Amino acid sequence: MNGQENTIDNARWQRNMRNAIILFGIVCVFSGFYSSVIDSIIANYFKDAYGVTAVQRGLIEFPRELPGILSMFVIAALSFLKDIRTAIVAQVFGAVGFIVLGLWHPSFGVMLVFLFVFSLGQHMFIPLSDSIGLSLAKRENMGRVLGRFNSIRMAFGMLAGIVCFFGFRSGVFNFDTPILIFLITAACFIFAAIFLGILHKKAGREAEEEVPVTKVIWRKEYGRYYILCAIYGARKQIMYVYSPWVLIELLGFKADVMSILFVIGAFIGIFFVPFIGRLVDSIGVRKVQMLEAAVFIAIYIAYGCLSKWVNENVVVLTGIGMALVYLLNIVDKMTAQFYMVRSIYIKSIAVTPSDVTPSLSAGMALDHVLAIVGSVICGFVWADFGPEWVFVIAGGLSLANLLVAAGIKES
């Protein structure tokens, strides 16, 4: 009798797990769409709607990235809700921020407030998303499962890029109030919240760790993870802010071109992200982290040379030269997907399952401390010394990343 009950319980668990994977995949559809909109056009929004300079662009990163630090404490404070319901709260923040920015053209200061609000929701969801996704995977296939979810995000991120491209190219989208693409983005946050609610109701136990998160966690066992997150934060933010700024400020690219570049990168990423997951499962976190650092060093050298030559009018980019610029930007967007490797790393070394979400939050907090400092400093470096020195700094950080990753020990 017990054997039959165990069989029934196992079948029920497997069915709930399948439901959880499907429902979370749908959440990834909407989160992929809104993340793509943010990444592909937000810099143009600052430039076209508010006319910001390179220094101001760096300073804007303080209210935009501060939520990456504060989200650790917000998630800890809401730990009684557990991961899925906290993720719903995150979507509500995102929706509110974009509704306000979409319906009104606030003053610069008020815009920064609601930039902070939607950014808080977006940043809260990053560790929660990885934690929920990893809870649906077995230890031996964490890379593959997280890769599939991220591939879904990339696919619908590509769709968002296509929508932005044709919308801005045709004039349907612009940054005059009301901003239609921002209202569509707010709707995606709302739909993500709805499907997270269904996920919690239908398969909450399978999609969350059994032990609730109750506090912020800092463990010496996770020291190398924290260092990798800190280096990644500064390095990543330089690329997020200043690699598109090379194209926007120095080459005059508009939102439609930036969107189509995002589309191409996302299309390749649909296949590239699962490849990274399989690579982690086959050769391990250490080698993949070292590969990531080496690739970024090469990218930063290329961006440094490009920005110097264009800024000093050494070259005028046309034809093949412009094609190489497009290629560099696309490769940059693809390699950004390596971020999931750090999530797999902390899951694999976690002392207890309940450490995963707060450790991801703590890692993201460190990431964003360095991101804020790095982006502000680099804004002044760009203005006073030239854009190429921004990428020299980023290359040095990638070298440090390579050395720290080389010391990872895997069981």
N, C-alpha and C positions, 0 to 999 in steps of 0.2 A: 504493500500500500504506500509506504514511504517513498519507494522508488518511483511509483506512478506520480505521486505528488511532486517529487523533485523534477520529473520530466515535464509536467505541466508548468511548474514554476520557471523552469529553464526556457520553455517555449514562450511563456509570457514575457520573460526578461528579454529574449532575443527580438520579439515583436516590438516591444517598447524601445529597444535600442535602435531598430530600423526606423521607427517613427521619429525618434530623436534626431537621427542623422539627416533624415529628409527635411524635417522642420528647421533644423539649424542651417541646412543648405539653403533653404528659402530665405532665412535671415541674412545669409551671406550674399544673396542676390541684391537685396536692398542696401546693405552696408557697402558692398562693392560699388554700387551706383553712386551713392552719395559721397563716398571717399574719393572717387574719381573726379567728380565735379569739383570738390574742394581742391584737390591736388592740381588739376589741370587749368583752372581759371582764377584761383584766388589771388595770385600775384597780379594778373591783369586787372582784377577788380580794384586792388589797391592803387595801381598805376592810373587806370582810366577814370575811376570814380573820385579819387582823392589826390591824384598827382604826386604820390610820394617819391622822395629821393632815395638813393641807395642807403644813406644813413638812417632815414626814417623807416625804410624797409627792415633794417636790422632791429630797430627799436620796437617795431610792431610785434616782433617775435616774443617780446616779454609777456604781453597779455595773451598771445596766442599759444605760447608754450608753457606758461605758468600752470595751467590746468594739468599738464603732465606730471607736475610735482604734487599738486594738491589732490589729484585723483587718488593717490595712495591713501590719504587720510579720509577722503570721502568714502571710498570703498570699504575701508576698515570700519568707519562709523555706521555704514549700512550693512555690515556683515550679517546681521540677524536676518536680512532678507535672502541671503545666499546669492549665488552668482547670477541666476537668470533674472530674478526680480530686480536686482541691482542694475543689470544690463537694460532692463526696461526703463528705469529711471534715467539712465544715460541717454537713451533715445529721446526721451521727453525734453531733456536739456538741449539736445541738438535741434529738435524741431522748433522749440521756442526761439532759439537764436536766429535760425534762418527765416522764420516767419516775420520777425521784426525787421531784419535786414532786407527781406524781399518786399515788404509792403511799404516801407518808408526809406527815405534817404537821410539818415540821422547825421548829426554833426560828427566830426572826426572822433571826438571823445566818447560820445554815446555809441558810435560804431564799435569802438574798442571794447566797450562793456559787453555788447551782445556777441562780438567775436569771442570774448572770453566764455560766454555762456555756451555757445555751440561747441567751442573747443573743449570745454569740460566734458560734455557728453561724448564727443568723439574720442577723447583720451581715456575716459573711464572704460569705454567699450573695448579698447585694445587689449589690455590684460585679461579682461573678462571673456572676451571672444576666444583667446588662445586657451584659457583655462577650460572653458566649456568644450572646445574642440578636442583638446587633449584628453578630456575625461571620456570621450567617445572612442578612444583608440586603445589598443593593447600596446604593451611596452615595445614589442618587436616591430610594430608598424606605425609608430607615432609620426614619423616623417611623411609616410604615404597619406595618412588620414588628414593631417594638417595641410599637406600639399594639395589635396583634393578640394578642401574648403577654400583655400587661398586661390586655387584655380578658378573656382566659381566666382569669387570676388573679382578676379582679373577679367573674366569673360564679360561680366556685367559692368565692370569698370570700362571695358572697351566700348560697350554699348553707350555708356554715358558720354564717353569721349566723342563718339560719332554724333550723338544728339547735340552736344555742345558745338562741334565743328559746323554742322549744317545750320544749327540755330543761329550762331554768330555770323556765319558767312552770308546767310540769307537775310539777316536783319531781324529775324523773329526774336532772338535773344539780344539784349544789350544791358548796359548797367544803368539805364534810366528806370526810375521807380514807376510801377512795380517791376521787380526783377523776376521774371517768370521762372528762370532756371533755379533761382533760390527757393521759390515756392514748391517746385517739383522736388527739390532736395529735401525740403521740410516734410513733404508727403512720404518720401522714402524712409525718413526717420520714424514716422508714425507707423507705417506698415511693418517696419522691423520690430517695433514695440509690440504690435498686435501678434505677430507670429512668435515672438518670444513668450508672450502670454499663453499662446496655445501650446508651445513647447513645454512650459512649466506645468500646465494642466495635464497634458497627455503623457509626458515622459520626464518629469522633473528629476526623479531619483536617478535615472540613467545618465542625465546630462550634467550632474553636479557631483562634486566630491561628497562623501558621506559625512565628513567632519566639517562643520561650518568654520569660516574664517572669523576669528574673534579679535585679532590685533594686527598691528604692523609688525613684521618680522624682519630682523636682521640677524643672520647667522654667519659666524666666521667660516663655516663650511662652504658658503656661497660667495666667498670673497672674489674669486676669479670671475664669476658671473657678473658681480657688481662692477668690477673694473671694465669688463668688456662692454657692459651697458653704458658706462660713463664715456668711454672712448667713442663708442658708436654714436652716442647722442650728439657730441660736438661735431664729429665727422659728417654724420647724416644731415645735420641741420645746415651745415655749410653748403652741401649739395642741394638740399631742398630749397634753400633761399637763393643761393648765388649762381648755381648752374643755369636755372631758367632766367635769372637776371642778366646773364651774359647775352642770352638770346633776345630778351625783351628790351633791355637798356642799350646794349651795344649794337644789336642787329635789327632792332625795331619790330620783332615778331609780335603779332596780335593774338587775341584769344583763340581765333579759329585755327591758326597754325599750331599753337601750343596744344590745342585739343587733339588735332590729328596726329601729332607726334605721340601724344599719350595713347591714342587708339592703337597705333602700330606697336608701341611698347607693350601694351596690355594684351594684344593679340599674341605676340610671341610669348608673353608671360603665362598665358593659359597653358602652354606646353612646358615652359621653363620652370615654373613653380613646382609642379609635380616631380619634375626631374631633380630639383634640389632635395625634395622630400625623400625620393628613392636613394639619392646620393648619400644623405645623412644615414639612412638605414643600412646602407652597404659599406661605406668607408668610415663613418663616424663623424661626430661633431668637430673634433680637433682638425682634421684635414680639410673639412668644408670651411671652417672659420679661417684657416690659413689661406685657402684659395680665395675666399671673399676679399681678404685684406690685400692680397697680391693684385687682384683685378682692379680694386679701387685705386691702388697706387698708380697703375697705368692710366686710369681714367683721369686722375687729378693732374698728372703730367700733361696729358693732352689738353685739358681745359685751361691749365695755366698758360701753355704756349698759345693756344687760340685766343684767350682774352688779352694777352699782352700784344700780340700782333694786330688784332683788330682795334684795340684801344689806341695804339700808336700809329694806326693807318699804314702799317708795314705791308698788309695784304688787304685786298678788297675781295671778299668771298663771292664767287659766282660758280655755277656749274658744279664740278667735282668737289671743290672746296666746300660749297654749301651742303652738298650731299654728305660729306664727311661730318659736318656739324650735326645734321639730322641723325646720322648713325650714332654719333657719340651721345647725343641726348637720349636716344632709344636704349642704348646699352646701359646708360646710367639708370634709367627707369627699371630695366629688367633686374639689374644687380641689387636694387633696393629690396628685392623680395627675399634676400638672405636673412632678413630680420627674424624670420620664424625659427632659424637655427638656434638662437639664444633661448627661445621658449622651450624647444625640445631639450636643450641642455639642462635647464633648471628642472624640468620634469624628470629627467633621468637621474639627477643627483639629489632630488628632494628627500629630506629626512623622513617626512611624513606627507601624505597626500594633501593635507590641509595647508601645507607650506606653499603650494604652487601659486595660488592667486595672489596672496600678499607679497610673495617674492617677485612675481612678475610686476606687481605694482611698485615695489621698492626699486626694481631695476629700471622701470620706466621713469620713476622720479629722478634717479641719478642721471639717466639719459637726458632728461629735460633741464636739469640744473645746468649741465654742460652745454646743452643746446641753446639755452637763453644767453649764457655768458659768451659762447662762441659766436652766435649770430650778431650780437651787439658789437663785440670787439671787431669782427670781420667787416662790419659796416664802415667803421672808421678806417680800418686797414685798406679797404677798397678805395675810399675817398682820398686818403693821405698818401698811400704808397703805390696804389695800382691794383687792379683786380687779380693779377697773376699771383700776388702774395697771399691772397685768400686760399688759393688752391695749393700753394706751398705748405701752408699750415695744415690743410686737410691731408696732404700726402704724408706729413710727419705723423699725424694721428693714425693713419693707416699702417704705417710702419710699426708704431707702438702696438696696434691691434694684432699685427702678425706675430710679434714677440710674445705677447700675453697668450694668444691662442696656441702657440707652440708648446706651452706648459700645461695644457689640459691633459688630464689623465682619465682614460676611459676604461671601464671594467670589461 
